[in-house]
């Protein structure tokens, strides 16, 4: 990868972070790394819909010609199915 390509990718990552922060989801906890020519997004999100929205925004900001990989985990927030037993 050329130094210019690296600078361009850094610019795109900064724009993506800004857009995620300003978007309706106001997501600040997503890590974005460039690895081997692909971009890896990692972190925890509240719902699958949030994950899908973030990935859609990432592809728009980073471009259709780059690979976006996801290691975004959806937090499980389901209600317990039985009362908690304390010792």
N, C-alpha and C positions, 0 to 999 in steps of 0.2 A: 504494500500500500504506500502510496506517495505521501509526503508530508502534507501536501495540499488536501489530499483526501481525508487525512486525519483531522485537519483543522475544520474541514467541511462537516465531518461527522460530529466533532465537538460542538459546532454551531447548532446542528440539528438536535443534538441531545439537549442543549440548553433551551432551545425553543420548545421541545417536548415537555421538559420539566415546567417551564413557564405556563404552557397551555394546560397541563394537568392541574397546576395550582389554581389557575383562574377559571377552570371549567366548573360546571355545576357540582361535580363530585369533589372538588377541592382536595385532590389527592397529593399529599406531600411525602408519603412514606414509600414510594416506589423507587427502587434502585435501578439505574439504567447503566449497563456496561457494554462496551464494544469488545467482542471476543471473536477472533478469527474471521473478521469481515461480517459477522452477524451481530445483532443487538440483543442482549438478554435483559428482560425485565423481570425483577424479582421483588417479592414483598407479600404482604397479606392484605386482602381486600374483603369487604363485608359480604359481597354477593357475587354470584356468577355473572349477573348483569353488569356489575361494576368492572369485573375482569374483561368482559367482552368489549365494553365501552373504551376502556384503557387501551386495549389492543388495537381497536379501530383507530383511535386517535394516534397511536404510535405509528401505525402503518401510513397514515396520512402525513404525519410530520417527517418521518424518516425516509419516505419514498417507497414506491412500488418495486424498485430494483434491489432493495436490501432485504435480508432475511431478519424477521423479528421472532425471537424465541421467547416463550413465556415460562417462567417459574413462579407465577403468581398463585398463591394459595388462597382459597376461599375459606374464611373463618367459619367454623361451625357454631351457630348460635341457636340451635334447636332447644326447645323446652325439654326438661327432664321428663322421662316417662314414669318415674317413681320417686317417692320422697327420699331425701338424703338420709342415710342412717349414720348416726353419730355414735362413737363408742361410749 
